[in-house]
Amino acid sequence: MRIYCTITGTVVATDRAIATWLGCDASLLVGRELQHLAPEGDDASRGTLAALLQSAAEAASNGGRGLAQVKAEGVALSHKYADPVLVDVNMEMAGT
C-alpha cells in the first residue's frame, strides 16, 4: 500500500488499498498533510511522521543517501469509522 506525497508532506496520490484500509475514499486523502493522517491528539505519531519527512528531505538534498534509514514502525493513522490503524512507514524517493 502506498501514499505518495511531496517532500513537504502534502499527499498527492494514494493507491486504493490504503484508502480502503483507512475506511475512506482516496480523494479524501489527497491534499492533506501526511502528519494529519495520524489521529488528532496523537502527538507521538504526528511527530514521528513530521520527523520522517524531515529526514527524507535531508536525504533528498544529499542525493538520496541515507534514505534507507527513513522508516518507523507502529505509527497510528486515523480510520474513518474504527480505531486507528498501526502501520510501518518506509520513505522512498520517486520521480526526479
DSSP file (Angstrom, degrees, kcal/mol; ACC not computed):
  #  RESIDUE AA STRUCTURE BP1 BP2  ACC     N-H-->O    O-->H-N    N-H-->O    O-->H-N    TCO  KAPPA ALPHA  PHI   PSI    X-CA   Y-CA   Z-CA
    1    1 A M              0   0    0      0, 0.0     2,-0.4     0, 0.0    15,-0.0   0.000 360.0 360.0 360.0 141.9    0.0    0.0    0.0
    2    2 A R        -     0   0    0      2,-0.0    13,-2.1     0, 0.0     2,-0.4  -0.973 360.0-167.6-137.4 144.6    1.3    3.4   -0.9
    3    3 A I  E     -A   14   0A   0     -2,-0.4     2,-0.5    11,-0.2    11,-0.2  -1.000  19.6-153.4-121.4 126.8    0.8    7.1   -0.1
    4    4 A Y  E     +A   13   0A   0      9,-3.3     8,-2.9    -2,-0.4     9,-1.7  -0.881  23.9 164.4-103.3 129.2    2.6    9.5   -2.5
    5    5 A C  E     -A   11   0A   0     -2,-0.5     6,-0.2     6,-0.3    28,-0.1  -0.941  37.7-102.1-139.9 162.7    3.5   12.9   -1.1
    6    6 A T    >   -     0   0    0      4,-2.4     3,-1.7    -2,-0.3     6,-0.0  -0.265  46.1 -99.3 -73.2 170.2    5.7   15.8   -1.8
    7    7 A I  T 3  S+     0   0    0      1,-0.3    50,-0.2     2,-0.1    -1,-0.1   0.725 126.5  57.0 -65.3 -20.3    8.9   16.3    0.1
    8    8 A T  T 3  S-     0   0    0      2,-0.1    -1,-0.3    49,-0.0    45,-0.1   0.534 124.0-103.6 -87.8  -7.1    6.9   18.8    2.3
    9    9 A G    <   +     0   0    0     -3,-1.7    25,-3.2     1,-0.3     2,-0.5   0.492  70.0 143.2 104.3   3.4    4.4   16.2    3.2
   10   10 A T  B     -B   33   0B   0     23,-0.2    -4,-2.4    24,-0.1     2,-0.3  -0.667  52.0-125.0 -79.6 125.9    1.3   17.0    1.1
   11   11 A V  E     +A    5   0A   0     21,-3.1    20,-3.2    -2,-0.5    -6,-0.3  -0.547  34.4 171.6 -71.3 126.7   -0.4   13.9   -0.1
   12   12 A V  E     -     0   0A   0     -8,-2.9     2,-0.3     1,-0.4    -7,-0.2   0.630  63.3  -7.9-109.7 -21.9   -0.7   13.9   -3.9
   13   13 A A  E     -A    4   0A   0     -9,-1.7    -9,-3.3    16,-0.1    -1,-0.4  -0.973  54.6-167.7-167.0 158.6   -2.0   10.4   -4.6
   14   14 A T  E     -A    3   0A   0     -2,-0.3     2,-0.2   -11,-0.2   -11,-0.2  -0.951  28.8-110.5-142.2 162.9   -2.6    7.0   -2.9
   15   15 A D     >  -     0   0    0    -13,-2.1     4,-1.3    -2,-0.3     3,-0.4  -0.599  35.9-111.3 -87.7 164.1   -3.4    3.6   -4.0
   16   16 A R  H  > S+     0   0    0      1,-0.2     4,-2.6    -2,-0.2     5,-0.2   0.814 110.8  66.1 -65.3 -30.2   -6.9    2.2   -3.4
   17   17 A A  H  > S+     0   0    0      1,-0.2     4,-2.5     2,-0.2    -1,-0.2   0.908 101.4  46.2 -62.2 -43.2   -5.7   -0.3   -0.8
   18   18 A I  H  > S+     0   0    0     -3,-0.4     4,-1.7   -16,-0.2    -1,-0.2   0.899 112.6  50.7 -68.4 -38.5   -4.6    2.3    1.7
   19   19 A A  H  <>S+     0   0    0     -4,-1.3     5,-2.7     2,-0.2     4,-0.3   0.927 112.8  46.1 -63.3 -43.9   -7.8    4.3    1.3
   20   20 A T  H ><5S+     0   0    0     -4,-2.6     3,-1.4     1,-0.2    -2,-0.2   0.912 110.1  54.3 -62.8 -42.2   -9.8    1.2    1.9
   21   21 A W  H 3<5S+     0   0    0     -4,-2.5    -1,-0.2     1,-0.3    -2,-0.2   0.821 111.1  45.4 -61.3 -32.3   -7.7    0.2    4.8
   22   22 A L  T 3<5S-     0   0    0     -4,-1.7    58,-2.6     2,-0.2    -1,-0.3   0.376 116.2-116.0 -93.8   3.1   -8.4    3.6    6.4
   23   23 A G  T < 5S+     0   0    0     -3,-1.4     2,-0.3    -4,-0.3    -3,-0.2   0.796  78.8  92.0  73.4  30.2  -12.1    3.4    5.6
   24   24 A C  S   <S-     0   0    0     -5,-2.7     2,-0.3    -6,-0.1    -1,-0.2  -0.900  80.1 -88.0-145.6 173.5  -12.3    6.3    3.2
   25   25 A D    >   -     0   0    0     -2,-0.3     3,-1.9     1,-0.1     4,-0.4  -0.634  37.2-121.7 -83.3 144.2  -12.1    7.3   -0.4
   26   26 A A  G >> S+     0   0    0      1,-0.3     3,-1.6    -2,-0.3     4,-1.4   0.815 109.9  66.9 -56.5 -31.7   -8.7    8.1   -1.8
   27   27 A S  G 34 S+     0   0    0      1,-0.3    -1,-0.3     2,-0.2     0, 0.0   0.753  92.9  60.5 -64.0 -22.7   -9.9   11.6   -2.8
   28   28 A L  G <4 S+     0   0    0     -3,-1.9    -1,-0.3     1,-0.2    -2,-0.2   0.668 105.5  48.1 -77.0 -16.2  -10.3   12.4    0.9
   29   29 A L  T X4 S+     0   0    0     -3,-1.6     3,-1.7    -4,-0.4   -18,-0.3   0.795  88.6  95.8 -91.1 -32.7   -6.6   11.8    1.5
   30   30 A V  T 3< S+     0   0    0     -4,-1.4   -18,-0.2     1,-0.3     3,-0.1  -0.367  90.4  20.4 -65.1 132.9   -5.2   13.9   -1.4
   31   31 A G  T 3  S+     0   0    0    -20,-3.2    -1,-0.3     1,-0.4     2,-0.2   0.231  97.5 116.2  93.8 -12.8   -4.2   17.4   -0.4
   32   32 A R  S <  S-     0   0    0     -3,-1.7   -21,-3.1   -21,-0.1    -1,-0.4  -0.501  73.8-105.3 -84.5 157.2   -3.9   16.6    3.3
   33   33 A E  B >   -B   10   0B   0    -23,-0.2     3,-1.5    -2,-0.2     4,-0.3  -0.664  27.7-126.2 -79.9 137.3   -0.6   16.8    5.1
   34   34 A L  G >  S+     0   0    0    -25,-3.2     3,-2.1    -2,-0.3     4,-0.3   0.888 108.9  53.6 -52.1 -46.7    0.8   13.4    5.8
   35   35 A Q  G >  S+     0   0    0      1,-0.3     3,-1.0     2,-0.2    -1,-0.3   0.733  99.0  64.6 -66.2 -19.3    1.2   14.0    9.6
   36   36 A H  G <  S+     0   0    0     -3,-1.5    -1,-0.3     1,-0.2    -2,-0.2   0.455  84.4  74.2 -82.3   0.2   -2.5   15.0    9.7
   37   37 A L  G <  S+     0   0    0     -3,-2.1    41,-3.6    -4,-0.3    -1,-0.2   0.646  81.7  87.7 -80.4 -15.6   -3.4   11.4    8.7
   38   38 A A  S <  S-     0   0    0     -3,-1.0    39,-0.2    -4,-0.3     3,-0.1  -0.497 101.2 -82.6 -76.2 153.4   -2.5   10.5   12.3
   39   39 A P    >   -     0   0    0      0, 0.0     3,-2.2     0, 0.0     7,-0.2  -0.230  50.5 -98.9 -58.5 142.9   -5.2   10.7   14.9
   40   40 A E  T 3  S+     0   0    0      1,-0.3     3,-0.1    -4,-0.1    -4,-0.0  -0.420 112.6  22.4 -60.0 132.4   -5.9   14.2   16.3
   41   41 A G  T 3  S+     0   0    0      1,-0.1     2,-1.6    -2,-0.1    -1,-0.3   0.307  88.3 117.3  89.5  -9.0   -4.2   14.4   19.7
   42   42 A D    <>  +     0   0    0     -3,-2.2     4,-2.4     1,-0.2     5,-0.2  -0.619  33.8 168.6 -90.6  78.4   -1.7   11.6   18.9
   43   43 A D  H  >  +     0   0    0     -2,-1.6     4,-2.5     1,-0.2    -1,-0.2   0.805  69.9  59.2 -63.3 -30.0    1.4   13.8   19.1
   44   44 A A  H  > S+     0   0    0      2,-0.2     4,-2.3    -3,-0.2    -1,-0.2   0.955 110.4  39.8 -65.0 -49.7    3.7   10.8   19.0
   45   45 A S  H  > S+     0   0    0      2,-0.2     4,-2.4     1,-0.2    -2,-0.2   0.911 117.7  48.6 -67.1 -42.0    2.5    9.6   15.6
   46   46 A R  H  X S+     0   0    0     -4,-2.4     4,-2.2     1,-0.2    -1,-0.2   0.903 113.1  48.1 -64.2 -39.7    2.3   13.1   14.2
   47   47 A G  H  X S+     0   0    0     -4,-2.5     4,-2.5    -5,-0.2    -2,-0.2   0.887 110.0  52.2 -66.4 -39.1    5.7   13.9   15.5
   48   48 A T  H  X S+     0   0    0     -4,-2.3     4,-2.4     2,-0.2    -2,-0.2   0.927 110.7  47.4 -63.0 -44.7    7.1   10.7   14.0
   49   49 A L  H  X S+     0   0    0     -4,-2.4     4,-2.2     2,-0.2    -2,-0.2   0.906 112.4  49.4 -64.4 -41.0    5.6   11.4   10.6
   50   50 A A  H  X S+     0   0    0     -4,-2.2     4,-2.1     1,-0.2    -1,-0.2   0.907 111.7  49.1 -63.5 -41.1    7.0   15.0   10.7
   51   51 A A  H  X S+     0   0    0     -4,-2.5     4,-2.6     2,-0.2    -2,-0.2   0.885 109.4  52.3 -66.0 -38.6   10.5   13.7   11.7
   52   52 A L  H  X S+     0   0    0     -4,-2.4     4,-2.6     2,-0.2    -2,-0.2   0.913 109.1  49.7 -63.1 -42.2   10.4   11.2    8.8
   53   53 A L  H  X S+     0   0    0     -4,-2.2     4,-2.4     2,-0.2    -2,-0.2   0.904 110.9  49.9 -63.1 -40.5    9.5   13.9    6.3
   54   54 A Q  H  X S+     0   0    0     -4,-2.1     4,-2.3     2,-0.2    -2,-0.2   0.926 112.1  47.5 -63.0 -44.4   12.4   16.0    7.7
   55   55 A S  H  X S+     0   0    0     -4,-2.6     4,-2.5     1,-0.2    -2,-0.2   0.893 111.8  50.5 -63.6 -39.9   14.8   13.0    7.4
   56   56 A A  H  X S+     0   0    0     -4,-2.6     4,-2.6     2,-0.2    -1,-0.2   0.897 109.5  50.7 -65.5 -39.8   13.6   12.3    3.9
   57   57 A A  H  X S+     0   0    0     -4,-2.4     4,-1.9     2,-0.2    -2,-0.2   0.911 111.7  47.6 -64.0 -42.2   14.1   16.0    2.9
   58   58 A E  H  X S+     0   0    0     -4,-2.3     4,-0.7     2,-0.2    -2,-0.2   0.909 112.9  48.4 -64.9 -41.7   17.6   15.9    4.3
   59   59 A A  H ><>S+     0   0    0     -4,-2.5     5,-2.8     1,-0.2     3,-0.8   0.902 109.8  52.5 -65.0 -40.3   18.4   12.6    2.4
   60   60 A A  H ><5S+     0   0    0     -4,-2.6     3,-1.5     1,-0.3    -1,-0.2   0.878 105.2  54.6 -63.5 -37.3   17.0   14.0   -0.8
   61   61 A S  H 3<5S+     0   0    0     -4,-1.9    -1,-0.3     1,-0.3    -2,-0.2   0.690 106.4  53.9 -70.8 -15.4   19.2   17.0   -0.5
   62   62 A N  T X<5S-     0   0    0     -3,-0.8     3,-1.0    -4,-0.7    -1,-0.3   0.027 130.5 -93.8-102.3  24.6   22.1   14.6   -0.3
   63   63 A G  T < 5S-     0   0    0     -3,-1.5    -3,-0.2     1,-0.2    -2,-0.1   0.724  78.9 -56.8  73.1  21.4   21.2   12.8   -3.5
   64   64 A G  T > <S+     0   0    0     -5,-2.8     3,-1.7     1,-0.3     4,-0.3   0.369  93.1 146.9  92.3  -5.2   19.2   10.1   -1.7
   65   65 A R  T <   +     0   0    0     -3,-1.0    -1,-0.3    -6,-0.5    -3,-0.2  -0.465  69.8  19.3 -66.2 132.9   22.0    8.9    0.6
   66   66 A G  T >  S+     0   0    0     -2,-0.2     3,-1.3    -3,-0.1    -1,-0.2   0.358  86.5 117.3  91.9  -5.0   20.6    7.8    4.0
   67   67 A L  G X   +     0   0    0     -3,-1.7     3,-2.0     1,-0.3    24,-0.2   0.784  61.3  71.7 -68.2 -25.3   17.1    7.4    2.8
   68   68 A A  G 3  S+     0   0    0     -4,-0.3    -1,-0.3     1,-0.3    -3,-0.1   0.765  95.5  53.9 -61.2 -24.0   17.1    3.7    3.5
   69   69 A Q  G <  S+     0   0    0     -3,-1.3     2,-1.6     1,-0.1    -1,-0.3   0.441  79.2 104.6 -89.4   0.6   17.0    4.5    7.2
   70   70 A V    <   +     0   0    0     -3,-2.0    21,-2.8    21,-0.2     2,-0.3  -0.611  56.2 106.0 -87.4  85.7   13.9    6.7    6.9
   71   71 A K  E     -C   90   0C   0     -2,-1.6     2,-0.3    19,-0.2    19,-0.2  -0.987  43.4-167.1-156.2 158.2   11.3    4.4    8.4
   72   72 A A  E     -C   89   0C   0     17,-2.4    17,-3.1    -2,-0.3     2,-0.3  -0.992  13.3-138.9-148.4 150.2    9.3    3.9   11.5
   73   73 A E  E    S+     0   0C   0     -2,-0.3    15,-0.2    15,-0.2    -2,-0.0  -0.843  76.6  18.9-111.2 147.9    7.2    1.1   13.0
   74   74 A G  E    S+     0   0C   0     -2,-0.3     2,-0.4     1,-0.2    14,-0.2   0.833  70.9 163.5  69.8  35.7    3.8    1.3   14.7
   75   75 A V  E     -C   87   0C   0     12,-2.9    12,-2.8    -3,-0.3     2,-0.4  -0.734  34.3-129.7 -85.4 132.2    2.7    4.7   13.5
   76   76 A A  E     -C   86   0C   0     -2,-0.4     2,-0.4    10,-0.2    10,-0.2  -0.681  22.8-171.4 -86.5 132.3   -1.1    5.3   14.0
   77   77 A L  E     -C   85   0C   0      8,-2.5     8,-2.8    -2,-0.4   -39,-0.3  -0.948  30.8-104.8-117.7 144.8   -3.2    6.5   11.1
   78   78 A S        -     0   0    0    -41,-3.6     2,-0.4    -2,-0.4     5,-0.1  -0.401  25.8-152.1 -69.8 140.2   -6.8    7.5   11.6
   79   79 A H        -     0   0    0      3,-0.5   -56,-0.2    -2,-0.1   -57,-0.1  -0.911  17.2-132.0-107.4 141.3   -9.6    5.3   10.4
   80   80 A K  S    S+     0   0    0    -58,-2.6   -57,-0.1    -2,-0.4    -1,-0.1   0.870  98.7   9.5 -62.5 -37.9  -12.8    6.9    9.3
   81   81 A Y  S    S+     0   0    0    -59,-0.2    -1,-0.2     2,-0.1     2,-0.2   0.631 124.2  43.4-118.0 -18.8  -15.1    4.6   11.3
   82   82 A A  S    S-     0   0    0      1,-0.2    -3,-0.5   -60,-0.1     3,-0.1  -0.448  95.5 -58.2-120.8-172.4  -12.9    2.4   13.6
   83   83 A D  S    S-     0   0    0     -2,-0.2    -1,-0.2     1,-0.1    -2,-0.1  -0.256  73.8 -76.6 -64.4 157.9   -9.9    2.7   15.9
   84   84 A P        -     0   0    0      0, 0.0     2,-0.5     0, 0.0    -6,-0.2  -0.173  46.3-125.6 -55.7 151.8   -6.6    4.0   14.5
   85   85 A V  E     -C   77   0C   0     -8,-2.8    -8,-2.5    -3,-0.1     2,-0.4  -0.880  15.0-135.5-103.9 128.4   -4.6    1.6   12.3
   86   86 A L  E     +C   76   0C   0     -2,-0.5     2,-0.3   -10,-0.2   -10,-0.2  -0.724  32.5 174.3 -85.6 130.9   -1.0    0.9   13.2
   87   87 A V  E     -C   75   0C   0    -12,-2.8   -12,-2.9    -2,-0.4     2,-0.5  -0.903  32.7-125.7-132.1 158.8    1.3    1.0   10.2
   88   88 A D  E     -     0   0C   0     -2,-0.3     2,-0.5   -15,-0.2   -15,-0.2  -0.912  29.3-149.0-100.5 134.7    5.0    0.7    9.4
   89   89 A V  E     +C   72   0C   0    -17,-3.1   -17,-2.4    -2,-0.5     2,-0.4  -0.916  17.5 179.2-112.5 127.3    6.3    3.7    7.3
   90   90 A N  E     -C   71   0C   0     -2,-0.5     2,-0.4   -19,-0.2   -19,-0.2  -0.991  18.1-146.9-124.8 120.6    9.1    3.4    4.8
   91   91 A M        +     0   0    0    -21,-2.8     2,-0.3    -2,-0.4   -21,-0.2  -0.722  20.8 176.0 -89.5 135.4   10.1    6.6    2.9
   92   92 A E        -     0   0    0     -2,-0.4     2,-0.3   -24,-0.0    -2,-0.0  -0.979  29.5-118.1-133.8 148.2   11.3    6.1   -0.7
   93   93 A M        -     0   0    0     -2,-0.3     2,-0.3   -29,-0.1     3,-0.0  -0.655  33.9-179.2 -84.0 143.3   12.3    8.7   -3.3
   94   94 A A        +     0   0    0     -2,-0.3    -2,-0.0     0, 0.0     0, 0.0  -0.977  41.8   4.8-138.6 152.7   10.3    8.7   -6.5
   95   95 A G              0   0    0     -2,-0.3    -2,-0.0     1,-0.2     0, 0.0  -0.143 360.0 360.0  72.9-168.8   10.5   10.8   -9.6
   96   96 A T              0   0    0     -3,-0.0    -1,-0.2     0, 0.0    -3,-0.0   0.350 360.0 360.0-127.7 360.0   13.0   13.4  -10.5
